[in-house]
Amino acid sequence: MGLSEYPASFVAAVAAAYIMSFSSVILPVVSVVVSSVTARFMLFIIDVVLLSILIFGRYNLWSILRSVVFSSCIIIIIRATS
């Protein structure tokens, strides 16, 4: 099971901490190898997929699509405000 049985505020806090820590560790390493724009796009995709699995913990197609959209919104909001 994913985190879907926990309160929404807890899930949001975990998601925010996860995204920020993951991105701050990986982004400097990746951007040395490739351009910054490409690195950010790659990280965005990785964040979306991992966060989707982390939160929802389900693997059927509809749940993954729904969670990818949801996770994308969270990531866009956090990245836009940081």
N, C-alpha and C positions, 0 to 999 in steps of 0.2 A: 504493500500500500504506500501511497505517497503521503503528502502532508494535508490532503483534503479533509481529514477528520479533525484538524486543528482549527482554532478560531482564525478568521480572516486577517486580523491584525498581526497575529503571530506569523502567519504565512508571508504577509507583506514585509515584515521585519527581516525574516530569514532570507527572502528573495533579494531585498535591497543589500543586505550584508554579503550575500553570495555573489551578486553581480559586481559589487564594488571591489571585493577582494580578488575575485577571479580576474577581472579586467585590469586591475592595477598591477597584478603580478605578471600577467601574460603579455599585455600590450607593449611594454618597453622591449621585451625580447623579440616579439614578432616584428615590430616596426623597424628593428635593425635590419632584418632580412628583406622585408618588402616595404613598399611605400606605406605611408601612414593611412591613406584612404583605404587601401586594400586590407591593411591590418585591422582597421576598425570594422570594415564590412565582414571580414572573416570572424572576428570576435563576436559581432552581433549575431551571426548565424549560430555560432557555437553556444553563446549565451542562451539564445532562444531554445535550442534543442535541449540543452542540459537542464535549463530551468523548467521547461515543460515536463520533462521526465521527473525532475526533483519534486515539483509541486503535485502533479497529478498521478504519477507512477502507473500509468496505464499505457497499453501498447496498441489498442485498436485504433483504426484510422480516424474515426470521427473525434475521439477524445484527443488524439494528438493534434489534429487540425485546430480544434477549439482551444486547446491549451497553448498552441503556438501563437494564435492571434492574441490571446490574453497576455501571454508572456511578452510578446512584442510591444504591446501597449505599456506594460510596466517598464520595460527596458528603455523605450523611447522617452517616457516621462522622466525616469531617473537620469538618463544621459543628458536630457535637455536642461535639467535643473542643476546639474553638477558643473 
